[in-house]
Structures are given as structure tokens and as C-alpha cells.
Amino acid sequence: YNDIAVVCRDLSPYRNVLDSIFNKYDISYFMDAPANALSSPLMKLVSSVFDVVVTGFHKDSILSLLKSGLVGVSTLDASLLENYIFTWSITGKKLLDEFTANPRGFAEEFTTDDLLELTRIEETRKFIVSPLISFSKKIKDADVRTMCEALYNLMLSLGVTDSIRELCASLESSGEHRLSEEQERLWEVFIDALDRTVKVIGNRKVTPKDLSRLLTLQLI
């Protein structure tokens, strides 16, 4: 098939069909189609992680991180945490404190369901916030090598590798082979970007914002 090319003016209407047919008949191919890496879940996550540090744990950064879908938190748990944050107007350093208020707001007393929901929300908060606190401390006034190592370890703590595998499996089962491959490729590019950055400027000190920009440039 090396001498065969499929050319069309607008690929988008045919992309999924071509993916499906070529994979069905085991035809090797390369699809030269532009992909917006900036909108990928991994890029959103990396950007949100640094935003959390730069903004001092602003709620918008935390929620953006949750909505990347790569942090090992179910859609329901993410929704419960988001509702609680908005109900009690929690942001910044308040997110670092244990949640003790009623999820229903200014209710007179806790019901059993309230206590169970609060426990669930608090577990989600700790799962997300604890590794972010550790990450924030490790990268403070640190060199690039330390910052990159801390970022990689944070990804592991948040269960990102498992989430990417689950995302790819879900995309594959839906026939989105190209998107599945793209997510795997981006993770590999991200790891390579960390290694390359450490090799080139590992001993230098940069701000979290600058490191975020540098990694982003290597991923797009």
C-alpha cells in the first residue's frame, strides 16, 4: 500500500470511517491530519497543575484539573466536590482544610446521607489536594530537574497512567482508533519532554509558569 494515497479536501467527515475500515482489514496507514494537542486531556491536566500552584489553589484551577478526566476521580465524585465548593464558596487555602460543613448548605442538622456524602467528598478532596500540596512544596525555589521529577511523581500519585489506559480503551471500543493512539502518543511525548528538559536545563531555576510554557511548547 506504499504507493496508494487517499486525498480529500476536508478529512473530518471521513476520518472515523477510514480509521474503522483500514483497521478492520489490517491495512497499515498514516493519516496526516492536524490535531489540537492543547485541547487534549493531558495538556489540560499539565496546565491545570501549574495553575493550581501559581494561583494558590484557586477553585477554578482545581476544578479544571478534575475535569481533565485523568486524575482517578469518577465523574460523580468530581461533581459532588464541585457542588460542595460552590455551595460553600471555597477557594485558595480553604481547600487545604478538612471539609466539615453540610453538603446541603445551611441545613439544621446532618442526616445519615449527609454524613456519607461529606465523607465521600472529603476523601476526594484529600486525594486531589494532598499530592498537590507536596508538589507545591517540592518545586518551590527548586531547579528544573527537581521540578520535572516532582511533576512526574505527581502524575503517578493522581493515577494518570491508569486513567490514560482507561481512556484509550474506551476510545478503542467506540471505534475512535486515531484518538486512542493520539492519547498514547501524547503521554510518550510528555515523558520525552520531561527527559529532554532535564538534560538541557536541569540545573537551572525557572518559575512554575515558565516551566509550564516550556513543556507546552514541546507538546504542541
Helices and strands as residue ranges (DSSP letters): H 15-24, G 37-39, H 41-54, H 59-66, H 75-87, G 92-96, H 112-139, H 144-157, H 160-173, H 177-201, H 208-219
